[in-house]
Amino acid sequence: MTENFDRIIERRGTGSVKWDAMDGSGLPMWVSDVDFAAPPAVLAALHQRADHGVFGYSTRNQAYDDALLAWFAGRHNLTLDSQWICCVEGVVPGLALLLQMLSQPGDGVVIQGPYYGSFAKIITLNGRALLENPLIEDPQFGYRMDLNQLEQLFQRHRPPLMILCNPHNPTGRCWSADELTRLLALCERYDVTLLSDEIWADLLLPGNRFTSVLHLDSRWHPRIIAATAPSKTFGLSSLRLSNFLIPDATLRQRFLQRLDAHGLDVFNAMSLTASTAALRHGAGWLDELLAYLAENRRWFCKQAAQHLPWARITPAQGTYLLWVDCRALGLDDDTLKQRITEQAGIIPSMGASFGPTGQGFIRLNLGCPRRYLEQALAGLRQIQPA
């Protein structure tokens, strides 16, 4: 199989958040979905399911569970128990339900900045206090956790919950087993439940590996919940289906009751079909995608080093996101946004949307055909320090 990831697919007019939500005046490099067609096996399965013609109520079936278990065993050397699997239409909605279940209004919830904006949204809109533990910039790995500061937060505020992003959005940092173990030791000491968003787990750069909280010792099981989904891996963001992997039976039963209380007990037939086909037959396609994304990153970083002296690219181990330090331009965030959109002609995710530690940065999406990267680079070359 050889997938043509260079192929341009027109997405305007399809209801695409990435392409249709803006005014069309720039190249969208913001929303983290890819501009590639889904794997052929997924498209074939969807066509077959559509041809069946009946779309009654659907439930998660054994075929999906078997495909998910086989995927984690083969891809990540991780053995899961099928009883751990709880499915929700989307990681963020599931995290919001867990936040409601495991904390009370006014409680603090810890996230690490720069942080995914939807984490902040579900925390604050549910009446919880956002407690930021800023990551520390690291020249070798990009970022590292500030565990001393985290312990002080735990001591001072006694939060019941922390949301972890692994691999981390927007920086691309994959947390090591040692880092995760030290984090969980703090969670145990201060009675914090860790919600680990692992949606980017499959999207690794060459030579790197992913460590889930579920790879670690079972002693941590009473206080960990891992969230995954095929959406980032296979470009299925609008076919929403996520997995909340909950080893602890008491936590799991509480969550299932919460889903039942919200009427979330049936599933989209097309989401199940697409996800099952992707997990069963998408490994070869993903390998080709990862090679293409790695070359996109290599090419862009090389060009940036030659032509964008003001841009510092953050080292990463995973994702198809590029976290770019633009502080050398000496611009405030409003002016930076204006220069990037009007002068460079691209629409990035502005770093300020990832919290205070994102100020002066932009996030670019490399999950696109090379032609778009060439266009983006040409635009960015128009920007020069004052």
N, C-alpha and C positions, 0 to 999 in steps of 0.2 A: 504493500500500500504506500502510495506517495501522495500526500495531500498538498494541494497548491495553496499555501497560505498567502502567497502574493496576490491572489485574486481579489479584485475590488468588488465588493457587494454593496449596492446602493441601499442604505438603511433609512434614508429620509422618507417620510410618509408612511412609516410602518408602526408609528406609535412608540418609537424608540426614545427612551428617556435621554440617552446620550446624544442623539442626533436631532430629535424633534423638540426637545424642551428649551433649546436656545433659539436665538433669532436667526441662525444660519450664517452669521457674519464671520465665523472662525472655524478652525479645525478642532473638533471636540476631542480632548484627550483627558477628560475628567472622570466620568463614571467608570468604575472598574468592571466593565464587561468587555468581551473580545469582539472584534469585527470579522470573525471567521464563522463559516458554516459549522453546524454541529457535526459530530462524526457520522459517516455514512450509515453505520449500523443503527444509529439513533433515528435518522431520517427514515430509513426503511421500516423500522418498527412502528414509528408514528403513522406512516402511510398505511401500514397493515391494520393498525388499531382503528384509524379513521374509516377505512373501508368496511370494517365490521359494522359500523353504523349505529350501534346501541351505546348510549352513554348514561346508563343508570348509575346508582350509587356504587362507589368503588371502595374497597378496603385494601389495606396493605396485605400482600400475599407472601407465601413462603419463598416464591421465586426472587422477590426483592431482597428478603432477608438473606437468603443464600448468596446472592450476588454481592451484597454489602460485606458479609463476613469473609467471602473469598477475596474480595478486593483488598481489605485491610491485612489479611494474612499474607497475600502475595506481594502487595505493594509496600507494606510498612512492617512486615514481620510482627504483626500485632494480632493476637488472638482475642476476639470478642465473644461474649455470650449473647446469643440472640435475645435473651430476656432483657438485656440492657437497652434494647432499641425502642425509642419512642419517637414518633415522627410528627412533624409540624410543618405547615406551609411557610417556611422561611426561618432562618436562624434568628434574625432580630425579633420577630414576634415571639419566638420561643424564649429568648432571653428576657423579654419584657414580662412574660407570664411567670418565669422563675423569679424575677425581681419582685413581683407582686407577692409571690408565694413565700419567699424566704426573707423578706424584710418588711418593715412597717414605714408608713409615711414619716419623714423626718430623719430616718436612718441614713447613714453614709454608705456610699458604694464607691469602691476604689477602682480607678482606671489609670493607665500609665500613658502620659503624654509624650509625644504627640499621639492623640487618640482618634479613632474612627468616630466621626460626628454622630452617627446613629446611637452609639453607646451613650453619649452625653444626652441625646434627646430622650431616650427611654428612661434614663435616670431622673432627669429634671421634670419631665412631663408626668411622671408617676409620683412626684412629690418627695423624691429622695434627694439627698445632698451629694453632689459630685465631689469626691475627694481625689485630687490628682496627685499621683506619685510620678513626677517627671523622670523620664529615662535620661541617662547620662550619655552624652556623645562620646563615641569611642573610635579612634582612627582605624583600628583593625577590623572591628566587627560592625561598625556603624553606630550601634547603641548597646548599652548594658543596663541592667536593672540597678536601681539605687535601693538596695535592701535595707540599709541603715535608715534611710528616710522612710521607707515603707514601714519598718517596725515602729518608728515614732508615730506615724499615722495610725497604725493599729492600736498603739497604746493610748493615744490621745482621744480618738474618736470611737473606738470599739465598733467598727463597721461589721455587719453580719456577712457582707458579700464583697467579692472582688471579681472583676471581669478581666480576663487575660486574652490577648490576641496572639495566636501562635500558629503559623508565622505572623509577624506583626505587620499590620496595616497602619501607617503608610511606609514604614521604614524597610520592610523586607527581612527583618531579623528573625532567625529561627532560634528559639531558646534551647539550650543544652540540657541534658539530663541533670547535670550538677546544679545549674541555675534553677530548674524547676523543683528539684528536691529541696534546695534551700528556701525557695519560696513557700513550698508546702509545709515545711517545718514551722515557718512563721504563721501560716494559716492555722496549723494545728495548735500552736501555742496560744493564739488569740481567738480561737474558735471562729474562723472565717471560712465560709464556703467559697470555693473557687469555680467560677464558670469559665471554661476555656473554649473560646471561639477558634476552631481549627479548620475553618472553611478553606484556607489556602494550603492545606497540608500536602496536596499532590503537586503543587506548582513550585518545584525546587530548582535551584540553579545547579549546574554540574558540580559534582564533588561534595555536595551537601546532603544532609539527611534530616529527616523530621523526627522529633521526639514528642510524642503525645504524653499528656499527663497519665494516660492509661497504660503507657509503657512502664510506668514506675511501680513501686511496691504496692501491694494490695492494702497496706495499712492506711493509704491515703483515700481509699474508696468512699468512706463515709462522707467526705467533704469535697468530692470532685464531680463535675458534670462536664462532658466534652460535647461540643456541637460541631457537626460536619454537614457537608452537602455536596452533591455533584455539580452544583450550579457554576462555581468558578472554574472547576476542572474542565468541564465539557461545554461551557457556553450555554447553560440552560437556566439563566437567571429568571426568566419569566415563567418557567415551568417549575414552580416553587415546591421543593420538597427537601426538608432538612432532617437530620438525625440527631437526636439528643441521647447520648450514650450515658446511662446512669447505672453504675454498678450497685449502688446501695438500694436495697429493696424498699426501705421506708421512704426515701426521697423519691424513688421512681413511682411508687403508688400514689404519693401526694401529687406528683406532676400529672399522672394519668387522670386523676380525679379533677385536677384543674382544667385539663383539656376537655374532659367530659362536661364540666360546668359551663364551658364556653361553646359547646356544640361542635368541637373540633374532632369529630370521631369518624369522618369520612374523608376520602382523598380524591384528588384530581386524577382521573384515569390516564390522561396523557402524560402527566408528571411521572406517575409510576412506570408507565411504559418506557418513557425516554430514559429515566434514571436506571431502570433495570438493564436496558440494552447497553447503556454507556458503561456500567460497571462490568457487565459480562464481556463486552466486545470492544471496549474503547482503549485498551492499554496500548496497542500499537499506534493508534492515532495520537494518544497523549505523548508518547515518546517522541514522535515527530514534532508535535507542538512545542515540547520543551526544548528541543534542539533549535527550532526557529526562534523562540523567545530568547534563548541564550545568545544567539547570534544577533538578534535585534539589540539586546543590551550591550554586547561587546562593541558593535558598530557605533551605537549612539555614544557610549562612553568615550570611545576613541575620537570621534568627531568633536565631542564637547571639549575634550582635553586640548584639541588643536585650535578650535575656533571660538570657544566660550570661556575665556579666561576668568570670568566672574562666577562661573557655575562650579560648585563642588558637589560631585555625585556621591551620595552616601553608599558605602559598601553594603551589600545585601546577600542573603543566602537563599531567598525564595521570593515568590510572587512575580507578577509582571509589572510591578509598580516601580517608578523611579522617583526617589525622594531627593530633590535638588535644593541645595543651599544657595540662595541668591543674595545673601546679606552683603556680599562684596560690592553690590551695586549701590548700597547706601540709601535705599528707597524705603519709605513706609509702605505698608501693605496695600493701601488704596492706590498709590502711585505705581507700585509693582504690578498690580492687577491691570491697571490701565496700559502700562507698557507692554505686558505680555499679550493682552487681547488686541489692542489697537495697532501696536507696532509689529509684533511678531505674528499676529493673526491666528493665535491658537487659544483654546479655552482649557486651561488646566484646572485642577483642584488647588485652590489657594491654601497655603499652609496654615493660615490663620483659622481656617475652618476646622483644624485638628487641635485647637486649643492654643494657649499662650506659647507653648514651646514650638509651635509650628510657624510662628511669625518669621517672615523673611524667607520662607521655603515655598516651593511649589511641588505638587505631585503630578507626574506624567504617566499615562497609561501606554505601555509598550506592547499591548496585546492587539496589534494591528498590522496590516501589510506594510512592508518596508517603505513603500511610496509615501505613506503618511508621515513616517519618521523623517524622511528626507525633506518633506514640506515643512515639518515642524522645525527642523534644524535650520533650514534656510531663513525662516522667520526669526528664530532666536538670534541668529547672527546679526540681525539688524539692531539688536540691543547692545549698547556699549556703556561702560561706566561713565558717569558724568565727569 
